[in-house]
Amino acid sequence: MKIFNFNAGPAMMPAAVMERAQKEFCNFNNTGCGILEHSHRGSAFQGVLDKTNQNIRDLFGVSDAYDIVYIQGGASMQFAMIPMNLLQGAADYVDTGTWSSKAIKEAKGFGEVRIAAQSKDTQYDHIPAFSEWKLSDDASYVHITSNNTIYGTQYPSFPKTRAPLIADMSSDIMSRRVDVSSFGLIYAGAQKNLGPSGLALVIIRKDLVGRTPANVPTMLRYETYTRENSLYNTPPTFAIYMIGLVTDWMKEIGGLGAIEKRNDEKAALLYKAIDDSDGYFSTPVRKDSRSKMNVVFRLPSEELETKFLKRTSEAGMIGLKGHRSVGGVRASIYNAMPLEGVQKLVELMENFRKNN
Ligand SMILES: *Cc1c(COP(=O)(O)O)cnc(C)c1O
């Protein structure tokens, strides 16, 4: 039986990428050994790193005004590195869920954290309207979470801010076209849309790199990574190689325009199944804030949810259980999820509703 993996992260990888990695595993580029076994300072890995950086620049439209680096510790380490390097005095944060809250908690140790807007009061069911944000004149930066993986909300667009805009794009990076030039820094844990867990992709505007206070340790300074092209110490070479394959695949299927179209189509299909169910399936997320990456919904009772999750996994659709903090069902439909997987899920939803 064909398995469709709806896990939130680590998440499914494109089948073509997994197969290519397998094919090259023991013999990369006719070198007689795997990329895992190559020196990070040798030409084989250098080629991988250069290609991966270029793929990201081409696909995402990253200009020379930005550096691209890979930093271990995932997105969660960036929650601390950002204020350590860039918070001087005060920073504005927008609280749209669990991950925003974690970023806020880390920043508090390094300066004054101001909550410019939040949706906590309504159980994080929406992205606050930009017109209601209270941004401060003296903020070092404004921090947002572009897609809220647990609550299933997503920024439909981004605000123009005076202070550098910093976004945690862990769960929607390169799922759609974005104007990178309106951001000071973009970061993403790799395990949702890019590759293996354990590292973060960081895209940082060059003028922000030199702001770090002198007492910040070498490995926690952005300049250490930008100056050495992520090779100050041994980076997670295999994870970077996998991001290289994923971005190759993204180019092959037509780039972000094509990927965005696919993602729109998948999300529309799933939300239609929810909206057309006469309330049998329901989502707590406000319509203007619905995520195209993580679709969260509920059934009429927890018993039916348990039964539904059992049915889906029997049918080969795994990873649909909602996050333990909110319950319900969550379908994570990142770039790698084919339309076929969503069609199969929608079909099961309709049958389940008729029979239960
Ligand atoms: C998954 C996720 C994180 C955490 O990523 P780690 O790499 O596990 O630290 C942070 N932010 C968002 C939005 C996420 O989806």
The ligand as an SDF file (V2000), in Angstrom:
LIG
                    3D

 15 15  0  0  0  0  0  0  0  0999 V2000
    9.0300   23.1540   13.8520 C   0  0  0  0  0  0  0  0  0  0  0  0
    9.0880   24.6160   14.1470 C   0  0  0  0  0  0  0  0  0  0  0  0
   10.0690   25.1500   14.9990 C   0  0  0  0  0  0  0  0  0  0  0  0
   11.0590   24.3050   15.7540 C   0  0  0  0  0  0  0  0  0  0  0  0
   12.0360   23.8310   14.9340 O   0  0  0  0  0  0  0  0  0  0  0  0
   13.2960   23.0240   15.5630 P   0  0  0  0  0  0  0  0  0  0  0  0
   14.1570   22.8510   14.3710 O   0  0  0  0  0  0  0  0  0  0  0  0
   12.7570   21.7640   16.1360 O   0  0  0  0  0  0  0  0  0  0  0  0
   13.9090   23.9000   16.5950 O   0  0  0  0  0  0  0  0  0  0  0  0
   10.0840   26.5230   15.1600 C   0  0  0  0  0  0  0  0  0  0  0  0
    9.1950   27.3240   14.5400 N   0  0  0  0  0  0  0  0  0  0  0  0
    8.2350   26.8280   13.7350 C   0  0  0  0  0  0  0  0  0  0  0  0
    7.2830   27.7650   13.0760 C   0  0  0  0  0  0  0  0  0  0  0  0
    8.1490   25.4610   13.5230 C   0  0  0  0  0  0  0  0  0  0  0  0
    7.2000   24.9680   12.7240 O   0  0  0  0  0  0  0  0  0  0  0  0
  1  2  1  0
  2  3  1  0
  2 14  2  0
  3  4  1  0
  3 10  2  0
  4  5  1  0
  5  6  1  0
  6  7  2  0
  6  8  1  0
  6  9  1  0
 10 11  1  0
 11 12  2  0
 12 13  1  0
 12 14  1  0
 14 15  1  0
M  END
$$$$
